[in-house]
């Protein structure tokens, strides 16, 4: 079975790596274009591209797959696989050759681009992985394989993404074997679908009028990208790690505690464990807090 692979970030890279380890023939890889990665404007390649080039695979980078169908149709492939690709594929592309999509949720729950972030922000205890047949409607295809996965209390986006990617890779291989043998079952999705939303930079702003659980879940989901932050003395502090502290005092107030950096919330409080100071220096919360002078609350 000759495979055309479409994906861009780490989640997709892990799955592509597994396909190669399992002896799958990858005809080519399509990923998003290189893009600026930080304020400095440094151009960064998608992780899938880096891995593909290191392994001698043919790589295409299209702003729009639909605008490059003539080039794609020259490729000799039997099936395409998508994983965190980041583009809506056209009807013409999907109808040319059939394919499967790897989606990190229990479809029809959490359709869309941000199922891992959404599950974490909602404080869910379980998520999952679905291998589905590709159709034009987003994440609405028939289910080939599906597995429920428990979310660990201490997992953030990066940890959960990686674990779901490895589970997805195993499930995808099972699905491909079933497809090859003719044993694959294609089941319609059951139940009312729920949807995720695109994450914007402003979604990372921490609001201490929310509960501590909501704030900490926001950090778990978004600290990696687009980043979580609050301001103190008019300067932005990026939060990398935080936990719920079971104590109550005024919202935004900083606890008088030299051994912890604790900020009051609507319910309970938030302990800031790791952050990036306005200077750009990464440090633990206590060191930053003890460097503040005459500051009783965040902005």
N, C-alpha and C positions, 0 to 999 in steps of 0.2 A: 504494500500500500504506500503510494507516494503522497506525501503530505506538504501542503502549503501552510506555513504557520504565520499567524498574525498576532502580535502582542508587543508591548513596550517596556513596562516596569519590571521590578524584581519578581513579582508574582508570576509574570509570564516567563521570565528567564528561568526560573526553577522548573517550570513545566517543560520548556524547550529542552533543558538539560536532561530531564528524565526521558523524554522521547528519544534523544540520541543514545542514552545509556541502554535503552530497551531495544536498540537496533533499528529504530524507525528511520526511513529514508525521508529526509527533509529536502524538498526540491528548492525551496527558497523561503526567506523570512521577510515579512513586511512589518515595518514599525513606524512610529511617528518620527518626524524630522528632529534633528538636533535642535535644542533650544537653550536659551540662557538659563542658568541654574541659580543665580544669586544676584544680589544688587550690583555686583561688579560687572555683570553681563557676560561672565565666562560661559562659553558654549559647552554644553554637556551632551554626550550621546546617551540614548536610552540604554538601559542595562542589557536588553535583548540584543541590541546591535553590537555592543562590545563583546558579548559572549559569542554571538554568531560569527563575527569576524575572526575571533580567536580560534574558532573551530572550522574555518574555511567554508562557511555557508554563504550563499548568495544573498545579499541584502538589498531591499528596496525601501525607500523612505518617501511616502506619498502624503502630501497634505490632504488629498482626497483620493481614496481608492477608486471611486466612481469615475474620476477623470483619467484613469490610467488602465482601463479595462483591456484595451488592445494589447498592451504590454503583458498584462497578467495572463491573457488567453494564450499567449505563446508558451507559457509554462506547462510542462507535462506533469500534472498532478491528478490524483484520484479524489482527494478529499481535503478540505481546509479545516484548520483548527484555530479558534480564536480564544485569547485569554487576556483580559485587561488591555484591549487594543486601543480604545479611546475614540473610535469613529463609528458612526452608524453606517452600516454597509447597505448598498443600493439593492433594489429588487433584482436588477440585472446580474449583479455579482453573485447573489445568493442562488439565483435560478440557473446560473451557468454550471456550477458544480455544487453538490451539497456539502454541508459541513457541520461541525459540532462546536459548541461554545462551552467554556469552563467558567462557571459563575459561583462566587463564594457566598452563597446563601441557600436556604431551602426554598426554592421557587415553588409557588408564585410569590412568596414573601420576599420583600426587599429587592424588587427589580430595579435596574438602573446602575449608575456608575459608581456608587459609593456604599455598597452593602456592608463592608467591614467597618468603616467609620460610623455608619448609622447604627449598627448593632452595638458598638461600644458606647456611643453617645446615649443610647437608650438604656444602657445598663443591663443589657440582656445577658442571660446565663447560658444561652445556646445559640449557635449559628449553624452553618453547614456548607455543603458543597453540592452543586448540581452540574451534571453533564447533560446538556440538552441539544436537540437538533436545532440548527439555525433556521429562523424564519425572519421575515422582515420586521414584524412587531418586536420591540425590544424585550428580550428575555421571556418570550411567550411560547417558545418551542416545546415540543414533546420531550419528556424526561427519559433519558436513557439510563442514567445512574444517579443516585442521590444518597448522601450520608449526613447524618446529624452530628454536630461537633460541640462539645462543651467549651464555653469560654472561661478561662481561668481568671480568678479575681485580680491577679497582678499583671495580666497581659495588657500591653498597649498595642497600638496599630502594628508596629513593626514585628512584634513577636507573633501576633495572631495572623498577620498576613503570611509570614513565613510558614507557620504550621499548617494553615489552610492550603497553601500552595503545594506542600509535600503530600497532603492528603488528596488534593485534586489530581496531582500527577499519577498517583496510584489508581485512582478511580477512572481517570481517562484511559489508562492502559487497559483496564478491565473492559471498558466500553469499546475500545478499538478491537480487542480480541473478539468480543461478541459480535461486532459488526462484520468482521472478516469471516466468522464462522456461520453467520446468518442467524445467530441466536439472540440478537439484540431485540429488546422489547421497547417500544416507543409509547409512553403513557402520557395522556393529556394531563396538564396541570389542573389540580383540583383546588377549589376555594377562591375567595376573592383576593386578587393581587394587592400588595402594598408596594409603595414606590419610594425610592431614595431621591435626594436632591443633590445637585452639584454643590461642592464646597467652595466657598469664597473666602478671601483673606479676612474679611470682617467677621466671619464665623468663628475666628480664633480669639476674639476679644472676650476676656473673662468678666462676667457680671456677678458681683458678690451679693446681689439681691436674690440670686438663685440659691438653691440648697447646695451644701458641700458635695453631696453625691453627684449632682448634675455637673458641677464645676470639675470635679476630678474625672468624671467620665469624658468630659469635653477634652481635658488634657490627654487622657489615654488615647482618644481618637484622633486628635488634630495637632498634637505637639510636633509631630514629624513634618507635617505639611497640612495647611499653610503656616502653622505655628500658633501657639497660644500666648497671650500676653495680658498684662495690666500695666497701669502707669502709677508711678510714685514720684512726687515732686515734678510732675510734668514730663517725666522721662519714661520710656517704654522698657519694661522688664519682660523677657521671654521666659515662659515656664516650660521646663522639660519634664519634670516629674513632680507629682503631688499626691497627697493622700488625705482621706477624711480623718478629722480629729473630733472626737466626741466631746465637745464642749461648746458652750453657747455664750456669745457676747455680741456687741454691736457689729452690724455689717460694715465691712471695709476696715474695721479697727485692727491694729496690729497688737497681738498679745505681748505683754511685758514678760518675756521669757528669753533669756540669753542663750538657751540651748536649742531653741526651735524657732522657726519663722512661721507663725500661725496668723491667719487672717480670718476675721469673722465673716460668716455668711448668713443667709436667711435661716438656715437650720444647720446646726453643728458648725464646724469651722474647717478651713483648708490649711494643711501644713505644706509649705513649699519646700520640696526636698532638693531640687536641682534647677538651676536657671542660667540664663545668659544676661549679664548685667548690661546697662545702657552703654558701657564702655566696649562691649563685645566679648568680655571675658566670661568664660563658663565657670561656674562655682556652685558650691552647695548653698542652700537657702540661709543657713545660720550665719555663714560668713558675710553674706550680703546684708542681712538684717542688722547684724552688729556694727556694720559700717554706716548705717543710717543714723543721723543725729537729729534729735528732737522731731521725729516723725511718728505720729501716733496712728495714722491710717493711710491707706492707699487712696489714690485719686478716684 
